[in-house]
Amino acid sequence: MTNAPDKRYATEPAVSLFEADAPTARPKQRPSALTIGALLSVLRAIGGVSVIVGLITGWPQLQNELELEGVEPATVLKVIVGLQVAWIVLLLIVSWLMWRGSNAARLLVMSLTCVSITASAISYFASGAEITVHTTLLTLALDILMLLALSDRDVRAWTRARKPLP
């Protein structure tokens, strides 16, 4: 028998979503969805490395398209690469914390993936940015899969348990 929380019904009043869950004992084994979510986060970080490589190799053409006037192009490239490296490091740290059972890390990743998915949708609908394999399809798919894996009921119950990690 599992200690998973009860399922919610479609006819349940919305007010009940704000009530605290009944405390459950943390299962000894971490949910597979949490492991998959952490792995997808690591894959998302690896995807960030490919973005850096693509940015550096295509910088001369991109530099001409951006029409950078009054700004040193090498400085702009360094800032963009620096931000991407910071994002990769953050993803790797948060992946490790999630795998260890941090609920705050899980919520942070879910929030950041929602922002990323929303930004992709806005750029698609507002400016007609293409979603292709060469642009954002891989990262968008990983973000959606991470969101689905980390929002699993068993993952939530396991990370919200108040017992210390083994």
C-alpha positions, 0 to 999 in steps of 0.5 A: 500500500502506498502513502500517496495522497488521495486523488482530487475530483473534478467537482471538488470546490476550488477552496479545497486546493488551499487547504494543507495536505494531510502529512504522509510519511516519505517513501524510502524510494524517490519517485521515478518522475523526480529522477526523470525531471532531474535528468531532463533538467540536466539535459536542458543544461546540456542543450544550453551548451549547444546554444553557446556553441551555436551562438559562437559559431554563428556570431559573425552573421548574427552580429550583422543582423543585430546592427550593433552600433556604439557597442563593442560586439565582443562585449555583447557576445561575452555578456550573452555567453556569461548569462548562458553559462550562469543559466547552465550552472543554475540548472545543474545545481537545481537538478542536484537539489531536486534529486536530493528532494528539495521542494523549493528547487522543484518549485523554482524549476517549475516556475522557470520552465513556465516562464520559458514556455510562455516566452516561447509562446509569446515570441511565436505569436507576437513576432512570428518566431519559428519553432524548429529543431534548430531554434527552440523545439528541443528546449521547449520540449524538454521544458514541457516534459520537465513541467509534467514530470515535476508536477506529479503527485508522488513527486510533490508528496515526496519533496514536501515530506518533512523528514530529513533525507537518508 
